[in-house]
Amino acid sequence: MNINLSSTDWKQRREDAEQLARDIGQQLFKFSVRYGAAVGALIVSAFAGWSIANGVSDYTKGGWETHIVQRNIGIDIHFHHWYYGIPLGLIALLLISRQTTLSIFLFGLGAALSTHSYVNEGGIPALFENGATWKVPTEIYLPAVTLFCVLYAFFLLRREEWLSRAREREEIAMSYLCPSAMVPLIMGRIDKWASARFRRRRVHQDRWTAIRYAYWRTPDPALRGEWQLHTVCSPFDAHAYLLVIKLHHLPMAGRKGTLDEWMVELDRLVQPEARLALADGRMADLAPADPARQAGN
């Protein structure tokens, strides 16, 4: 008996470990698909900027800089490559909405060029000839520039995540009014249906409000996405409960057809004991249920 229990326990642990490994792999894959190009662009821009600056700079002759000289009016402007980061940063900002990856690359490239100039000049070089170099302490400058770049990349990554979720998330929802006495029967049907299609389940019953929350999820191996089922059953009045059923899909491509099919199946499980109240954001007919249909079922 103990051997059988131990064998069953180890089998369950192995299955849980395999599921955890699949979930982690799925999350890593989704991260690489969504953010891999952006992270790679930032890293490549840093190496490219530093390597380019090293290759063309000659600090024995004043460094890599652009001169604008107009001796008649006394203008002698030296654009050290520290200042190249400014136009590159402005171009990067303009490209955020059109080409995020290129924006990150240009921002990182500008930061790398500016940092290279700062390190070799011993500070921020003056814009005018014979001007004093601004000796910003290294322990302040380098952490500040690094943090600024990280925050910029983080902002764009989060922006991409929000946009990606908005593009990818597909959902469908329906709401029902259920007689109080029929709630256990209806929820049992939904749980039985969901257990055949979803792997993980969380249920919470609020003891103060009597609201029942249920959340089911399972991976979508074909698209490296995830299916989700959410149900909320809350008291509506003295004789009825409001049941909200919502199906989500977070894919790399659409699955609207399956959402519709599953919602039709759930609709058949809930009715005729419950009356449809809200379907996909639209009010449904709240007329009493057909007695003949109830009798036939």
Residue pairs with C-beta under 8 A, 6 or more apart in sequence:
19 199
22 219
23 219
26 219
26 224
26 226
29 224
30 224
33 224
33 252
34 160
34 161
34 164
35 157
35 160
35 161
37 101
38 100
38 101
38 104
38 153
38 156
38 157
38 160
39 153
39 157
41 101
41 102
41 104
41 105
41 108
42 104
42 105
42 107
42 108
42 149
42 153
43 108
44 105
44 108
45 104
45 105
45 106
45 107
45 108
45 109
45 111
45 112
46 108
46 111
46 112
47 112
48 109
48 112
49 108
49 109
49 110
49 111
49 112
49 113
49 116
50 112
50 115
50 116
52 113
53 64
53 81
53 112
53 113
53 116
53 117
54 116
56 64
57 63
57 64
57 81
57 116
57 120
58 64
59 120
59 121
62 78
63 80
63 81
63 117
63 120
63 121
63 125
64 80
64 81
64 117
65 78
65 79
65 80
65 81
65 125
66 78
66 79
67 76
67 77
67 78
67 79
68 75
68 76
68 77
68 79
69 75
69 76
69 77
70 76
76 128
76 129
77 127
77 128
77 129
78 125
78 126
78 127
78 128
78 129
79 127
80 117
80 121
80 125
81 113
81 114
81 116
81 117
82 113
82 114
82 117
82 118
82 121
82 124
82 125
83 114
83 127
84 110
84 113
84 114
85 110
85 111
85 113
85 114
86 110
87 110
88 106
88 107
88 109
88 110
88 113
89 106
89 107
89 110
89 111
91 106
92 102
92 103
92 104
92 106
92 107
92 110
93 103
95 102
95 103
95 106
96 103
96 156
96 159
100 156
100 159
100 160
103 156
104 152
104 153
104 156
107 149
107 152
107 153
108 149
108 153
111 145
111 148
111 149
114 145
115 142
115 145
117 125
118 124
118 136
118 141
121 133
122 133
122 135
123 133
123 134
123 135
123 136
124 133
124 134
124 136
125 131
125 133
125 134
126 132
126 133
126 134
165 250
168 225
168 250
168 251
168 252
169 248
169 249
169 250
170 248
170 249
170 251
170 254
170 255
170 256
170 259
171 246
171 247
171 248
171 249
171 259
172 246
172 247
172 259
172 260
172 263
172 280
173 244
173 245
173 246
173 247
173 278
173 279
173 280
173 281
174 244
174 245
174 263
174 266
174 267
174 276
174 278
174 279
174 280
175 242
175 243
175 244
175 245
175 276
175 277
175 278
175 279
176 242
176 243
176 245
176 270
176 271
176 274
176 275
176 276
176 277
177 236
177 240
177 241
177 242
177 243
177 274
177 275
177 277
177 286
178 186
178 233
178 240
178 241
178 242
178 243
178 270
178 273
178 274
178 275
179 239
179 240
179 241
179 273
179 274
180 239
180 240
180 241
182 273
182 274
183 233
183 241
183 243
185 273
186 243
186 269
186 270
186 273
186 274
187 212
187 214
187 231
187 233
189 269
189 270
190 214
190 231
190 245
190 266
190 269
190 270
191 214
193 265
193 266
193 269
194 201
194 214
194 216
194 229
195 201
197 216
197 218
197 227
197 262
198 216
198 217
198 218
198 227
198 229
199 217
199 218
199 219
200 216
200 217
200 218
201 214
201 215
201 216
202 213
202 214
202 215
203 212
203 213
203 214
203 215
204 212
204 213
204 214
205 211
205 212
205 213
206 212
206 213
209 234
209 235
210 234
210 235
211 232
211 233
211 234
211 235
212 231
212 232
212 233
212 234
213 230
213 231
213 232
214 229
214 230
214 231
214 232
215 228
215 229
215 230
216 228
216 229
216 230
217 226
217 227
217 228
217 229
218 226
218 227
219 225
219 226
219 227
220 226
220 227
220 249
220 251
220 255
223 251
223 252
223 253
223 255
224 251
224 252
225 249
225 250
225 251
225 252
225 255
226 249
226 250
226 251
227 247
227 248
227 249
228 247
228 248
228 249
228 250
229 245
229 246
229 247
229 248
230 244
230 245
230 246
230 247
230 248
231 243
231 244
231 245
231 246
232 243
232 244
233 241
233 242
233 243
233 244
234 241
234 242
235 241
235 242
236 242
242 277
243 270
243 274
244 278
245 263
245 266
245 270
247 259
247 262
247 263
247 266
249 255
249 258
249 259
267 276
271 289
272 289
272 290
272 293
272 294
272 297
273 294
275 284
275 286
275 288
275 289
276 284
276 285
277 283
277 284
277 286
278 284
